[in-house]
């Protein structure tokens, strides 16, 4: 029997995509564009395309294309770093707030779907276990 950890990634991706589908359709965004908005919202202090590429393992070209379109739509503002003119900080525009609200609700539903049927104790245990597993995976990645 295949260990659940070996198959969970694709199941999580499908479930997440299902929960986000309505937001994407409503706002006519790509999944990458919504990911960029939610990343900026959920990760204060990580406000560059490079941060997204490193932390989320996203493709530079996909992030760049998404940022370009979001800027054109007036949802993201770009600001050059005063110390390093090549570095551009990304800020969410007020116009992004209704999209973010819907996106956060979809993320909340995603977590609720995954934890359906679990007691509060089970949810707390799962959070502790996943946190340790993520730290282990991150440590392995840093050894390389």
NORLIN-V362345 format. One record per pair of residues at least 6 apart in sequence whose ideal C-beta (glycine too) atoms are under 7 Angstrom apart, sorted by the first residue. I is the first residue (numbers start at 1). J is the second residue. If there is no record, write none. Layout:
i/j
I/J
I/J
This chain:
i/j
15/110
15/113
15/114
16/110
17/31
19/106
19/109
19/110
19/113
20/31
20/34
20/106
23/34
23/102
23/103
23/106
24/31
24/34
26/102
27/99
30/66
32/62
32/66
33/66
33/69
33/70
34/103
36/52
36/63
36/66
36/67
36/70
37/70
37/75
37/92
37/96
37/99
37/100
37/103
38/100
38/103
39/52
39/56
40/47
40/90
40/92
41/92
41/100
46/55
47/89
47/90
47/91
48/87
48/88
48/89
48/90
49/63
49/64
49/67
52/58
52/63
53/60
53/63
67/76
67/90
70/76
71/78
74/93
74/95
75/93
75/95
75/96
75/99
76/90
76/91
76/92
76/93
77/91
77/93
78/88
78/90
79/88
79/89
79/91
80/88
81/87
81/89
115/123
118/126
